[in-house]
Amino acid sequence: MILVTGATGTVGRLVTERLSGTGPVRLLTRDPRRAAPTGPGVEVVGGDFDDPGSLRAALAGVRSALLVTTDPLAPAQDRSFLTAARAAGVGHVVKLSAQAVTDPGAVDLITRWQRVNEKLLRASGLAWTLLRPRAFMSNTLGWAHSVRAEGVVRAPDGTSRNASVDPRDIADVAVRVLTDPVAHAGRAYPLTGPAALSAVQQADILGELLGRPLTFVELTREQALSGLLGRYPEPLAHALMESADRGRQGAKADVDPTVAELLGRPAGPYRDWARDHLSAFRT
């Protein structure tokens, strides 16, 4: 039995789709109504990282688990999950982390939280594997409304380059690791796309695929922070701004070959991701 957390998120959903039909898969979600089974052998169970009893029940009979936590303001969630996993006899935990943890200059709240979570997993006594992606290419879906309505992309630091990764590649790596834990235990994998692109370059690709030029409007730091404060609690908004500052200094531009090495094929480029999701940007 493989357990997938974060079942309503991008990576959890993609991993579930890929595992469907390969053997028993269990999805752990706070609201089972939002994560209907996606294929044969998939079951959905309700549970909460803050409810140890629900975690113990969900982890019964699980041999390998994908752990995705997303709230740095709830720092006990990883510890609770790992405690329950040990008690349930789980053999292997695959943790979705972030490549920023390897950067000594990254000291924002989110990165510090991920470092603590990684340390907890390595010290848990469980077999572990760490997945450390750069930014998801799917983050540019945040431009979809302004592209459809105005033909405009608004973003800060338009020339800062990021080796963003296709979430489908992250899911493919996760499935490879979950289904062959012996080969991947004790490893930490940096996951990037095949090229480091700026927001301006991504906007140009989108415009080319859409057949109409897009206008790029660079947000000031104040505008970017205001937008983040409208979507996230203040500590997270400031952490994301710190992360953007590092990107402007070139900290996110390194391309890594690990995706290609693990999957036996090149990592997917942004153009392919954008082409496959173009309907989100069309008028």
Accessible surface in RSA format (square Angstrom, percent):
REM  Atomic radii and reference values for relative SASA: ProtOr
REM  Chains: A
REM  Algorithm: Lee & Richards
REM  Probe-radius: 1.40
REM  Slices: 20
REM RES _ NUM      All-atoms   Total-Side   Main-Chain    Non-polar    All polar
REM                ABS   REL    ABS   REL    ABS   REL    ABS   REL    ABS   REL
RES MET A   1    45.68  23.7  27.37  18.1  18.31  43.6  28.32  24.1  17.35  23.0
RES ILE A   2     7.15   4.1   7.15   5.3   0.00   0.0   7.15   5.2   0.00   0.0
RES LEU A   3     0.00   0.0   0.00   0.0   0.00   0.0   0.00   0.0   0.00   0.0
RES VAL A   4     0.00   0.0   0.00   0.0   0.00   0.0   0.00   0.0   0.00   0.0
RES THR A   5     0.68   0.5   0.68   0.7   0.00   0.0   0.68   0.9   0.00   0.0
RES GLY A   6    24.53  30.2   0.00   N/A  24.53  30.2  19.86  54.5   4.67  10.5
RES ALA A   7     8.27   7.6   0.00   0.0   8.27  18.8   0.00   0.0   8.27  21.9
RES THR A   8    59.96  42.6  27.79  28.2  32.16  76.6  10.17  13.7  49.79  75.3
RES GLY A   9    34.06  42.0   0.00   N/A  34.06  42.0  33.11  90.9   0.95   2.1
RES THR A  10    48.85  34.7  39.35  39.9   9.50  22.6  10.10  13.6  38.75  58.6
RES VAL A  11     5.25   3.5   3.08   2.8   2.17   5.2   3.08   2.7   2.17   5.9
RES GLY A  12     1.40   1.7   0.00   N/A   1.40   1.7   0.00   0.0   1.40   3.1
RES ARG A  13   104.96  44.1 103.16  52.6   1.80   4.3  44.90  61.4  60.05  36.4
RES LEU A  14    16.03   8.9  16.03  11.5   0.00   0.0  16.03  11.3   0.00   0.0
RES VAL A  15     0.00   0.0   0.00   0.0   0.00   0.0   0.00   0.0   0.00   0.0
RES THR A  16     1.32   0.9   1.32   1.3   0.00   0.0   1.23   1.6   0.09   0.1
RES GLU A  17    79.65  45.7  61.67  46.7  17.99  42.8  25.41  49.2  54.24  44.3
RES ARG A  18    75.47  31.7  54.64  27.9  20.83  49.6  31.40  42.9  44.07  26.7
RES LEU A  19     0.56   0.3   0.56   0.4   0.00   0.0   0.56   0.4   0.00   0.0
RES SER A  20    24.99  21.1   7.81  10.4  17.18  39.6   5.91  12.6  19.08  26.7
RES GLY A  21    52.09  64.2   0.00   N/A  52.09  64.2  17.29  47.4  34.80  77.9
RES THR A  22    96.53  68.7  54.90  55.7  41.63  99.2  59.85  80.4  36.68  55.4
RES GLY A  23    29.72  36.6   0.00   N/A  29.72  36.6  27.58  75.7   2.14   4.8
RES PRO A  24    77.52  56.5  72.91  66.5   4.61  16.8  74.23  61.3   3.30  20.5
RES VAL A  25     1.41   0.9   1.13   1.0   0.28   0.7   1.13   1.0   0.28   0.8
RES ARG A  26    30.88  13.0  30.88  15.7   0.00   0.0   1.99   2.7  28.89  17.5
RES LEU A  27     3.77   2.1   3.77   2.7   0.00   0.0   3.77   2.6   0.00   0.0
RES LEU A  28     8.45   4.7   5.30   3.8   3.15   7.9   5.30   3.7   3.15   8.5
RES THR A  29    14.34  10.2   7.82   7.9   6.52  15.5   7.27   9.8   7.07  10.7
RES ARG A  30   164.11  68.9 140.02  71.4  24.09  57.4  65.01  88.9  99.10  60.1
RES ASP A  31    38.33  26.8  36.26  36.1   2.06   4.9  19.66  46.3  18.67  18.6
RES PRO A  32    56.33  41.1  50.51  46.0   5.82  21.1  50.79  41.9   5.53  34.4
RES ARG A  33   212.64  89.3 177.96  90.7  34.68  82.6  88.04 120.3 124.59  75.5
RES ARG A  34   170.12  71.4 138.59  70.6  31.53  75.1  47.20  64.5 122.92  74.5
RES ALA A  35     9.75   9.0   1.68   2.6   8.07  18.4   9.75  13.7   0.00   0.0
RES ALA A  36    68.42  62.9  57.43  88.6  10.99  25.0  59.98  84.5   8.44  22.3
RES PRO A  37    81.83  59.6  59.97  54.7  21.86  79.5  59.97  49.5  21.86 135.9
RES THR A  38    71.13  50.6  35.87  36.4  35.26  84.0  44.87  60.3  26.25  39.7
RES GLY A  39    25.89  31.9   0.00   N/A  25.89  31.9  17.49  48.0   8.40  18.8
RES PRO A  40    99.15  72.3  86.23  78.6  12.92  47.0  98.28  81.1   0.87   5.4
RES GLY A  41    49.63  61.2   0.00   N/A  49.63  61.2  32.79  90.0  16.84  37.7
RES VAL A  42    14.70   9.7   0.00   0.0  14.70  35.4   0.55   0.5  14.15  38.4
RES GLU A  43    70.00  40.2  67.22  50.9   2.78   6.6  33.64  65.1  36.36  29.7
RES VAL A  44    33.21  21.9   7.62   6.9  25.59  61.7   7.62   6.6  25.59  69.4
RES VAL A  45    35.24  23.2  31.05  28.1   4.19  10.1  35.24  30.6   0.00   0.0
RES GLY A  46    40.07  49.4   0.00   N/A  40.07  49.4  16.00  43.9  24.07  53.9
RES GLY A  47    10.92  13.5   0.00   N/A  10.92  13.5   5.35  14.7   5.56  12.5
RES ASP A  48    38.36  26.9  35.46  35.3   2.90   6.9  16.31  38.4  22.05  22.0
RES PHE A  49    29.57  14.8  28.36  17.6   1.21   3.2  28.36  17.2   1.21   3.5
RES ASP A  50    93.80  65.7  65.70  65.4  28.09  66.4  33.86  79.7  59.93  59.8
RES ASP A  51    66.68  46.7  64.84  64.5   1.83   4.3  16.52  38.9  50.16  50.0
RES PRO A  52    70.63  51.5  70.63  64.4   0.00   0.0  70.63  58.3   0.00   0.0
RES GLY A  53    32.25  39.8   0.00   N/A  32.25  39.8  23.05  63.3   9.20  20.6
RES SER A  54    23.05  19.5  13.18  17.6   9.88  22.7  20.53  43.7   2.52   3.5
RES LEU A  55     0.00   0.0   0.00   0.0   0.00   0.0   0.00   0.0   0.00   0.0
RES ARG A  56   128.04  53.8 122.71  62.6   5.34  12.7  41.08  56.1  86.97  52.7
RES ALA A  57    73.79  67.8  51.83  80.0  21.96  50.0  62.01  87.3  11.79  31.2
RES ALA A  58     3.51   3.2   0.63   1.0   2.88   6.6   3.26   4.6   0.25   0.7
RES LEU A  59     0.00   0.0   0.00   0.0   0.00   0.0   0.00   0.0   0.00   0.0
RES ALA A  60    56.70  52.1  49.17  75.9   7.53  17.1  53.97  76.0   2.73   7.2
RES GLY A  61    65.20  80.4   0.00   N/A  65.20  80.4  43.13 118.3  22.08  49.4
RES VAL A  62     5.18   3.4   0.00   0.0   5.18  12.5   0.34   0.3   4.84  13.1
RES ARG A  63   116.34  48.8 110.06  56.1   6.28  15.0  62.39  85.3  53.95  32.7
RES SER A  64     0.16   0.1   0.16   0.2   0.00   0.0   0.16   0.3   0.00   0.0
RES ALA A  65     0.00   0.0   0.00   0.0   0.00   0.0   0.00   0.0   0.00   0.0
RES LEU A  66     0.08   0.0   0.08   0.1   0.00   0.0   0.08   0.1   0.00   0.0
RES LEU A  67     0.45   0.3   0.45   0.3   0.00   0.0   0.45   0.3   0.00   0.0
RES VAL A  68    18.28  12.0  15.15  13.7   3.13   7.5  15.15  13.2   3.13   8.5
RES THR A  69     7.67   5.5   0.34   0.3   7.33  17.5   1.80   2.4   5.88   8.9
RES THR A  70   112.93  80.3  87.02  88.2  25.92  61.8  59.80  80.3  53.13  80.3
RES ASP A  71    55.54  38.9  54.01  53.8   1.53   3.6  19.03  44.8  36.51  36.4
RES PRO A  72     9.68   7.1   3.70   3.4   5.98  21.7   3.70   3.1   5.98  37.2
RES LEU A  73    82.13  45.7  53.77  38.5  28.36  71.3  56.82  39.9  25.31  68.1
RES ALA A  74    25.11  23.1  17.81  27.5   7.30  16.6  24.19  34.1   0.92   2.4
RES PRO A  75    89.27  65.1  81.25  74.1   8.02  29.2  81.44  67.2   7.83  48.7
RES ALA A  76    58.49  53.8  54.12  83.5   4.37   9.9  57.93  81.6   0.56   1.5
RES GLN A  77    13.12   7.3  13.12   9.6   0.00   0.0   1.27   2.7  11.85   9.0
RES ASP A  78     1.94   1.4   1.44   1.4   0.50   1.2   0.00   0.0   1.94   1.9
RES ARG A  79   137.76  57.8 136.79  69.7   0.97   2.3  48.60  66.4  89.16  54.0
RES SER A  80    29.81  25.2  21.12  28.2   8.69  20.0   7.90  16.8  21.91  30.7
RES PHE A  81     0.00   0.0   0.00   0.0   0.00   0.0   0.00   0.0   0.00   0.0
RES LEU A  82     4.50   2.5   4.50   3.2   0.00   0.0   4.50   3.2   0.00   0.0
RES THR A  83    70.06  49.8  68.94  69.9   1.12   2.7  57.66  77.4  12.40  18.8
RES ALA A  84     4.62   4.2   2.03   3.1   2.59   5.9   4.42   6.2   0.19   0.5
RES ALA A  85     0.00   0.0   0.00   0.0   0.00   0.0   0.00   0.0   0.00   0.0
RES ARG A  86   115.79  48.6  96.47  49.2  19.32  46.0  38.40  52.5  77.39  46.9
RES ALA A  87    79.84  73.4  34.81  53.7  45.03 102.4  47.89  67.4  31.95  84.6
RES ALA A  88    35.77  32.9   3.58   5.5  32.19  73.2  16.25  22.9  19.53  51.7
RES GLY A  89    58.88  72.6   0.00   N/A  58.88  72.6  34.50  94.7  24.38  54.6
RES VAL A  90     5.72   3.8   0.00   0.0   5.72  13.8   0.00   0.0   5.72  15.5
RES GLY A  91    42.19  52.0   0.00   N/A  42.19  52.0  32.70  89.7   9.49  21.3
RES HIS A  92     2.86   1.6   2.86   2.0   0.00   0.0   2.86   2.9   0.00   0.0
RES VAL A  93     0.00   0.0   0.00   0.0   0.00   0.0   0.00   0.0   0.00   0.0
RES VAL A  94     0.00   0.0   0.00   0.0   0.00   0.0   0.00   0.0   0.00   0.0
RES LYS A  95     0.12   0.1   0.12   0.1   0.00   0.0   0.12   0.1   0.00   0.0
RES LEU A  96    18.23  10.2  15.91  11.4   2.32   5.8  15.91  11.2   2.32   6.2
RES SER A  97     6.68   5.6   0.00   0.0   6.68  15.4   0.00   0.0   6.68   9.4
RES ALA A  98    27.59  25.4  27.59  42.6   0.00   0.0  27.59  38.9   0.00   0.0
RES GLN A  99    29.87  16.7  29.36  21.5   0.51   1.2   1.35   2.9  28.52  21.6
RES ALA A 100    13.06  12.0  12.20  18.8   0.86   2.0  12.20  17.2   0.86   2.3
RES VAL A 101    15.67  10.3   3.06   2.8  12.60  30.4   3.06   2.7  12.60  34.2
RES THR A 102    69.74  49.6  39.56  40.1  30.18  71.9  39.86  53.5  29.89  45.2
RES ASP A 103    29.93  21.0  26.79  26.7   3.14   7.4  12.83  30.2  17.10  17.1
RES PRO A 104   123.56  90.1  97.90  89.2  25.66  93.3 107.49  88.7  16.07  99.9
RES GLY A 105    50.09  61.8   0.00   N/A  50.09  61.8  34.77  95.4  15.32  34.3
RES ALA A 106     0.10   0.1   0.00   0.0   0.10   0.2   0.10   0.1   0.00   0.0
RES VAL A 107    89.53  58.9  85.29  77.2   4.24  10.2  85.29  74.1   4.24  11.5
RES ASP A 108     3.65   2.6   3.14   3.1   0.50   1.2   0.36   0.9   3.28   3.3
RES LEU A 109    44.58  24.8  43.24  30.9   1.34   3.4  43.24  30.4   1.34   3.6
RES ILE A 110    44.06  25.1  44.06  32.8   0.00   0.0  44.06  31.7   0.00   0.0
RES THR A 111     5.99   4.3   5.08   5.2   0.90   2.2   1.04   1.4   4.95   7.5
RES ARG A 112   119.54  50.2 117.50  59.9   2.04   4.9  49.06  67.1  70.48  42.7
RES TRP A 113    21.67   8.7  15.09   7.3   6.58  15.5  19.83  10.6   1.84   3.0
RES GLN A 114    14.37   8.0  14.37  10.5   0.00   0.0   0.34   0.7  14.03  10.6
RES ARG A 115    70.68  29.7  65.86  33.6   4.82  11.5  49.68  67.9  21.00  12.7
RES VAL A 116    82.65  54.4  81.04  73.4   1.61   3.9  82.58  71.8   0.07   0.2
RES ASN A 117     1.06   0.7   0.59   0.6   0.47   1.1   0.00   0.0   1.06   1.0
RES GLU A 118     4.26   2.4   4.26   3.2   0.00   0.0   0.49   1.0   3.77   3.1
RES LYS A 119   143.32  69.9 142.94  87.7   0.38   0.9  85.57  77.0  57.75  61.5
RES LEU A 120    32.58  18.1  28.78  20.6   3.81   9.6  29.79  20.9   2.80   7.5
RES LEU A 121     0.83   0.5   0.83   0.6   0.00   0.0   0.83   0.6   0.00   0.0
RES ARG A 122   107.45  45.1  85.12  43.4  22.32  53.1  31.05  42.4  76.40  46.3
RES ALA A 123    85.41  78.5  47.29  73.0  38.13  86.7  57.88  81.5  27.53  72.9
RES SER A 124     9.76   8.2   0.51   0.7   9.24  21.3   4.29   9.1   5.47   7.7
RES GLY A 125    77.33  95.4   0.00   N/A  77.33  95.4  42.32 116.1  35.01  78.4
RES LEU A 126    18.92  10.5  10.43   7.5   8.49  21.3  13.24   9.3   5.68  15.3
RES ALA A 127    40.39  37.1  25.85  39.9  14.55  33.1  35.18  49.5   5.21  13.8
RES TRP A 128    46.57  18.7  46.29  22.4   0.28   0.6  30.89  16.5  15.68  25.4
RES THR A 129     0.00   0.0   0.00   0.0   0.00   0.0   0.00   0.0   0.00   0.0
RES LEU A 130     0.94   0.5   0.94   0.7   0.00   0.0   0.94   0.7   0.00   0.0
RES LEU A 131     0.10   0.1   0.10   0.1   0.00   0.0   0.10   0.1   0.00   0.0
RES ARG A 132    36.71  15.4  36.71  18.7   0.00   0.0   0.26   0.4  36.45  22.1
RES PRO A 133     8.90   6.5   4.16   3.8   4.74  17.2   4.16   3.4   4.74  29.4
RES ARG A 134    26.62  11.2  19.44   9.9   7.18  17.1   5.84   8.0  20.77  12.6
RES ALA A 135    37.52  34.5  23.31  36.0  14.21  32.3  33.47  47.1   4.06  10.7
RES PHE A 136    46.46  23.2  43.39  26.9   3.06   8.0  43.39  26.3   3.06   8.8
RES MET A 137     3.68   1.9   3.24   2.1   0.45   1.1   3.68   3.1   0.00   0.0
RES SER A 138    18.12  15.3  12.87  17.2   5.25  12.1   8.62  18.4   9.50  13.3
RES ASN A 139    97.34  67.1  76.23  73.7  21.11  50.8  32.53  78.3  64.80  62.6
RES THR A 140     9.40   6.7   8.33   8.4   1.07   2.6   9.40  12.6   0.00   0.0
RES LEU A 141    70.30  39.2  60.96  43.6   9.34  23.5  61.25  43.0   9.05  24.4
RES GLY A 142    69.12  85.2   0.00   N/A  69.12  85.2  37.60 103.2  31.52  70.6
RES TRP A 143    29.88  12.0  28.58  13.8   1.30   3.1  17.77   9.5  12.11  19.6
RES ALA A 144     9.84   9.0   9.81  15.1   0.03   0.1   9.81  13.8   0.03   0.1
RES HIS A 145   128.16  70.0 125.78  87.4   2.38   6.1  89.47  92.2  38.69  45.0
RES SER A 146    17.79  15.0  16.51  22.0   1.27   2.9  12.71  27.1   5.08   7.1
RES VAL A 147     0.00   0.0   0.00   0.0   0.00   0.0   0.00   0.0   0.00   0.0
RES ARG A 148    91.14  38.3  83.51  42.6   7.63  18.2  21.95  30.0  69.20  41.9
RES ALA A 149    69.73  64.1  28.04  43.3  41.69  94.8  38.34  54.0  31.40  83.2
RES GLU A 150    96.01  55.1  62.26  47.1  33.75  80.4  39.07  75.6  56.94  46.5
RES GLY A 151     8.27  10.2   0.00   N/A   8.27  10.2   5.46  15.0   2.80   6.3
RES VAL A 152    17.99  11.8  17.99  16.3   0.00   0.0  17.99  15.6   0.00   0.0
RES VAL A 153     0.00   0.0   0.00   0.0   0.00   0.0   0.00   0.0   0.00   0.0
RES ARG A 154    96.42  40.5  84.47  43.1  11.95  28.4  31.42  42.9  65.00  39.4
RES ALA A 155     9.20   8.5   8.38  12.9   0.82   1.9   9.20  13.0   0.00   0.0
RES PRO A 156    45.91  33.5  40.08  36.5   5.84  21.2  40.08  33.1   5.84  36.3
RES ASP A 157    27.01  18.9  19.39  19.3   7.62  18.0   9.07  21.4  17.94  17.9
RES GLY A 158     0.28   0.3   0.00   N/A   0.28   0.3   0.05   0.1   0.23   0.5
RES THR A 159   114.31  81.3 100.29 101.7  14.02  33.4  68.36  91.8  45.95  69.5
RES SER A 160    27.37  23.1  13.58  18.1  13.79  31.8  18.15  38.7   9.22  12.9
RES ARG A 161   118.48  49.7 113.04  57.6   5.43  12.9  25.88  35.4  92.59  56.1
RES ASN A 162    32.13  22.2  31.59  30.5   0.54   1.3  19.19  46.2  12.94  12.5
RES ALA A 163     0.00   0.0   0.00   0.0   0.00   0.0   0.00   0.0   0.00   0.0
RES SER A 164     8.43   7.1   8.10  10.8   0.33   0.8   4.38   9.3   4.05   5.7
RES VAL A 165     0.00   0.0   0.00   0.0   0.00   0.0   0.00   0.0   0.00   0.0
RES ASP A 166     3.75   2.6   3.72   3.7   0.03   0.1   0.00   0.0   3.75   3.7
RES PRO A 167     2.56   1.9   2.56   2.3   0.00   0.0   2.56   2.1   0.00   0.0
RES ARG A 168    59.53  25.0  59.53  30.3   0.00   0.0  31.05  42.4  28.48  17.3
RES ASP A 169     4.76   3.3   4.76   4.7   0.00   0.0   0.00   0.0   4.76   4.7
RES ILE A 170     0.02   0.0   0.00   0.0   0.02   0.1   0.02   0.0   0.00   0.0
RES ALA A 171     0.00   0.0   0.00   0.0   0.00   0.0   0.00   0.0   0.00   0.0
RES ASP A 172    37.62  26.4  32.57  32.4   5.05  11.9  10.05  23.6  27.58  27.5
RES VAL A 173     0.02   0.0   0.02   0.0   0.00   0.0   0.02   0.0   0.00   0.0
RES ALA A 174     0.00   0.0   0.00   0.0   0.00   0.0   0.00   0.0   0.00   0.0
RES VAL A 175    26.92  17.7  26.92  24.4   0.00   0.0  26.92  23.4   0.00   0.0
RES ARG A 176   103.73  43.6 101.11  51.5   2.62   6.2  28.41  38.8  75.32  45.6
RES VAL A 177     0.14   0.1   0.14   0.1   0.00   0.0   0.14   0.1   0.00   0.0
RES LEU A 178     0.00   0.0   0.00   0.0   0.00   0.0   0.00   0.0   0.00   0.0
RES THR A 179    66.28  47.1  41.42  42.0  24.85  59.2  29.19  39.2  37.09  56.1
RES ASP A 180    62.93  44.1  61.36  61.1   1.56   3.7  14.29  33.6  48.64  48.5
RES PRO A 181    33.85  24.7  33.75  30.8   0.10   0.4  33.85  27.9   0.00   0.0
RES VAL A 182   138.35  91.0 118.35 107.1  20.00  48.2 122.45 106.4  15.89  43.1
RES ALA A 183    57.59  53.0  29.70  45.8  27.89  63.4  40.33  56.8  17.26  45.7
RES HIS A 184    16.22   8.9  16.22  11.3   0.00   0.0  12.79  13.2   3.44   4.0
RES ALA A 185    42.78  39.3  24.71  38.1  18.07  41.1  24.89  35.1  17.88  47.4
RES GLY A 186    42.57  52.5   0.00   N/A  42.57  52.5  19.54  53.6  23.03  51.6
RES ARG A 187   123.99  52.1 122.33  62.4   1.66   4.0  28.67  39.2  95.31  57.8
RES ALA A 188    37.92  34.9  16.48  25.4  21.44  48.8  16.48  23.2  21.44  56.8
RES TYR A 189     9.77   4.6   9.77   5.6   0.00   0.0   7.52   5.6   2.25   2.8
RES PRO A 190    28.40  20.7  28.40  25.9   0.00   0.0  28.40  23.4   0.00   0.0
RES LEU A 191     0.02   0.0   0.02   0.0   0.00   0.0   0.02   0.0   0.00   0.0
RES THR A 192     3.15   2.2   2.94   3.0   0.21   0.5   2.94   3.9   0.21   0.3
RES GLY A 193     0.47   0.6   0.00   N/A   0.47   0.6   0.05   0.1   0.42   0.9
RES PRO A 194    57.51  41.9  31.88  29.1  25.62  93.1  37.15  30.7  20.36 126.5
RES ALA A 195    48.97  45.0  41.00  63.3   7.97  18.1  43.93  61.9   5.04  13.3
RES ALA A 196     9.78   9.0   0.90   1.4   8.88  20.2   0.90   1.3   8.88  23.5
RES LEU A 197    35.82  19.9  32.97  23.6   2.85   7.2  32.97  23.2   2.85   7.7
RES SER A 198     6.77   5.7   6.66   8.9   0.11   0.2   2.65   5.6   4.12   5.8
RES ALA A 199    14.66  13.5  11.35  17.5   3.32   7.5  11.52  16.2   3.14   8.3
RES VAL A 200    48.64  32.0  48.62  44.0   0.03   0.1  48.62  42.2   0.03   0.1
RES GLN A 201    77.71  43.5  75.34  55.1   2.37   5.6  27.08  57.6  50.63  38.4
RES GLN A 202    16.25   9.1  16.25  11.9   0.00   0.0   0.00   0.0  16.25  12.3
RES ALA A 203     2.01   1.9   1.73   2.7   0.28   0.6   1.89   2.7   0.13   0.3
RES ASP A 204    88.78  62.2  77.79  77.4  11.00  26.0  30.31  71.3  58.47  58.3
RES ILE A 205    23.58  13.4  23.12  17.2   0.47   1.1  23.56  17.0   0.02   0.1
RES LEU A 206     0.00   0.0   0.00   0.0   0.00   0.0   0.00   0.0   0.00   0.0
RES GLY A 207     4.19   5.2   0.00   N/A   4.19   5.2   3.16   8.7   1.03   2.3
RES GLU A 208   116.60  66.9  89.63  67.8  26.97  64.2  45.71  88.4  70.89  57.9
RES LEU A 209    39.81  22.2  17.32  12.4  22.49  56.5  20.95  14.7  18.86  50.7
RES LEU A 210    29.88  16.6   2.95   2.1  26.93  67.7   4.26   3.0  25.63  69.0
RES GLY A 211    68.32  84.3   0.00   N/A  68.32  84.3  35.04  96.2  33.27  74.5
RES ARG A 212    74.60  31.3  71.13  36.3   3.47   8.3  48.25  65.9  26.35  16.0
RES PRO A 213   129.23  94.2 106.99  97.5  22.24  80.8 115.66  95.5  13.57  84.4
RES LEU A 214    23.57  13.1   0.49   0.4  23.08  58.0   1.30   0.9  22.28  59.9
RES THR A 215    79.21  56.3  74.04  75.1   5.16  12.3  44.28  59.5  34.93  52.8
RES PHE A 216    47.51  23.8  21.42  13.3  26.09  67.9  21.42  13.0  26.09  74.7
RES VAL A 217    59.81  39.4  56.85  51.5   2.96   7.1  59.81  52.0   0.00   0.0
RES GLU A 218    97.72  56.1  76.25  57.7  21.46  51.1  27.32  52.8  70.40  57.5
RES LEU A 219    42.27  23.5  36.45  26.1   5.82  14.6  36.53  25.7   5.74  15.5
RES THR A 220    71.18  50.6  63.02  63.9   8.16  19.4  68.33  91.8   2.84   4.3
RES ARG A 221   109.71  46.1  99.25  50.6  10.45  24.9  50.64  69.2  59.07  35.8
RES GLU A 222   128.45  73.7 120.39  91.1   8.06  19.2  70.05 135.5  58.40  47.7
RES GLN A 223    97.41  54.5  87.45  63.9   9.97  23.7  31.46  67.0  65.96  50.0
RES ALA A 224     7.75   7.1   3.27   5.0   4.48  10.2   5.97   8.4   1.78   4.7
RES LEU A 225    34.27  19.1  34.27  24.5   0.00   0.0  34.27  24.1   0.00   0.0
RES SER A 226    73.10  61.8  63.43  84.7   9.67  22.3  27.04  57.6  46.06  64.5
RES GLY A 227    32.72  40.3   0.00   N/A  32.72  40.3  30.33  83.2   2.39   5.4
RES LEU A 228    25.81  14.4  25.33  18.1   0.49   1.2  25.33  17.8   0.49   1.3
RES LEU A 229    77.72  43.3  56.79  40.6  20.93  52.6  57.09  40.1  20.63  55.5
RES GLY A 230    70.54  87.0   0.00   N/A  70.54  87.0  35.71  98.0  34.83  78.0
RES ARG A 231   160.11  67.2 124.47  63.5  35.64  84.8  67.84  92.7  92.27  55.9
RES TYR A 232    88.67  41.4  80.07  45.6   8.59  22.4  43.18  32.5  45.48  56.1
RES PRO A 233    68.93  50.2  55.97  51.0  12.96  47.1  68.22  56.3   0.71   4.4
RES GLU A 234   106.30  61.0  99.90  75.6   6.40  15.2  25.09  48.5  81.21  66.3
RES PRO A 235    66.52  48.5  55.67  50.8  10.85  39.4  63.85  52.7   2.67  16.6
RES LEU A 236    20.53  11.4  20.53  14.7   0.00   0.0  20.53  14.4   0.00   0.0
RES ALA A 237     0.00   0.0   0.00   0.0   0.00   0.0   0.00   0.0   0.00   0.0
RES HIS A 238    73.10  40.0  72.33  50.3   0.77   2.0  49.02  50.5  24.08  28.0
RES ALA A 239     2.22   2.0   0.39   0.6   1.83   4.2   1.42   2.0   0.81   2.1
RES LEU A 240    56.32  31.4  51.92  37.1   4.40  11.1  51.92  36.5   4.40  11.8
RES MET A 241     7.72   4.0   7.72   5.1   0.00   0.0   6.14   5.2   1.58   2.1
RES GLU A 242    76.02  43.6  73.43  55.5   2.59   6.2  33.12  64.1  42.90  35.0
RES SER A 243    20.91  17.7  20.91  27.9   0.00   0.0   9.32  19.9  11.59  16.2
RES ALA A 244    27.89  25.6  19.42  30.0   8.47  19.3  26.39  37.2   1.50   4.0
RES ASP A 245    28.03  19.6  28.02  27.9   0.01   0.0  12.55  29.5  15.47  15.4
RES ARG A 246    21.87   9.2  21.86  11.1   0.01   0.0  19.56  26.7   2.31   1.4
RES GLY A 247     6.55   8.1   0.00   N/A   6.55   8.1   6.00  16.5   0.55   1.2
RES ARG A 248   122.04  51.2  97.71  49.8  24.33  57.9  47.13  64.4  74.91  45.4
RES GLN A 249   146.01  81.6 106.38  77.7  39.63  94.4  47.58 101.3  98.43  74.7
RES GLY A 250    42.42  52.3   0.00   N/A  42.42  52.3  25.91  71.1  16.51  37.0
RES ALA A 251    34.10  31.4  13.15  20.3  20.96  47.7  25.70  36.2   8.40  22.3
RES LYS A 252    29.47  14.4  29.47  18.1   0.00   0.0   8.51   7.7  20.96  22.3
RES ALA A 253    18.54  17.1  11.40  17.6   7.14  16.2  11.51  16.2   7.03  18.6
RES ASP A 254   114.36  80.1 108.20 107.7   6.15  14.6  32.85  77.3  81.50  81.3
RES VAL A 255    73.03  48.1  43.19  39.1  29.83  71.9  43.24  37.6  29.78  80.8
RES ASP A 256    40.85  28.6  35.03  34.9   5.82  13.8   8.14  19.2  32.71  32.6
RES PRO A 257    82.16  59.9  73.39  66.9   8.77  31.9  81.90  67.6   0.26   1.6
RES THR A 258    15.29  10.9  15.28  15.5   0.01   0.0   4.72   6.3  10.57  16.0
RES VAL A 259     0.62   0.4   0.52   0.5   0.10   0.2   0.52   0.5   0.10   0.3
RES ALA A 260    38.00  34.9  32.60  50.3   5.39  12.3  32.83  46.2   5.17  13.7
RES GLU A 261   125.52  72.1  91.11  68.9  34.41  81.9  48.01  92.9  77.51  63.3
RES LEU A 262    27.33  15.2  19.93  14.3   7.41  18.6  22.13  15.5   5.21  14.0
RES LEU A 263    22.67  12.6   5.45   3.9  17.21  43.3   5.85   4.1  16.81  45.2
RES GLY A 264    71.62  88.3   0.00   N/A  71.62  88.3  37.25 102.2  34.37  77.0
RES ARG A 265    90.32  37.9  82.66  42.1   7.66  18.2  59.14  80.8  31.18  18.9
RES PRO A 266   107.41  78.3  99.85  91.0   7.56  27.5 102.59  84.7   4.82  30.0
RES ALA A 267    10.03   9.2   6.10   9.4   3.93   8.9   6.10   8.6   3.93  10.4
RES GLY A 268    13.14  16.2   0.00   N/A  13.14  16.2  13.07  35.9   0.08   0.2
RES PRO A 269    52.32  38.1  51.89  47.3   0.43   1.6  52.32  43.2   0.00   0.0
RES TYR A 270     5.03   2.4   1.47   0.8   3.57   9.3   1.47   1.1   3.57   4.4
RES ARG A 271    78.25  32.9  77.25  39.4   1.00   2.4  31.09  42.5  47.15  28.6
RES ASP A 272    57.96  40.6  57.26  57.0   0.70   1.6  13.81  32.5  44.15  44.0
RES TRP A 273     2.80   1.1   2.80   1.4   0.00   0.0   0.12   0.1   2.68   4.3
RES ALA A 274     0.00   0.0   0.00   0.0   0.00   0.0   0.00   0.0   0.00   0.0
RES ARG A 275   117.44  49.3 105.85  54.0  11.58  27.6  51.35  70.2  66.08  40.1
RES ASP A 276    88.24  61.8  54.36  54.1  33.88  80.1  18.07  42.5  70.18  70.0
RES HIS A 277    56.74  31.0  53.14  36.9   3.60   9.2  29.71  30.6  27.03  31.4
RES LEU A 278    11.55   6.4  10.25   7.3   1.30   3.3  10.25   7.2   1.30   3.5
RES SER A 279    90.05  76.1  73.07  97.5  16.98  39.1  43.80  93.3  46.25  64.8
RES ALA A 280    33.83  31.1  22.86  35.3  10.97  24.9  33.82  47.6   0.01   0.0
RES PHE A 281     0.00   0.0   0.00   0.0   0.00   0.0   0.00   0.0   0.00   0.0
RES ARG A 282   130.17  54.7 123.94  63.2   6.23  14.8  45.72  62.5  84.45  51.2
RES THR A 283   140.57 100.0  81.87  83.0  58.70 139.9  92.35 124.0  48.21  72.9
END  Absolute sums over single chains surface
CHAIN  1 A    12590.3       9516.1       3074.2       7137.2       5453.2
END  Absolute sums over all chains
TOTAL         12590.3       9516.1       3074.2       7137.2       5453.2
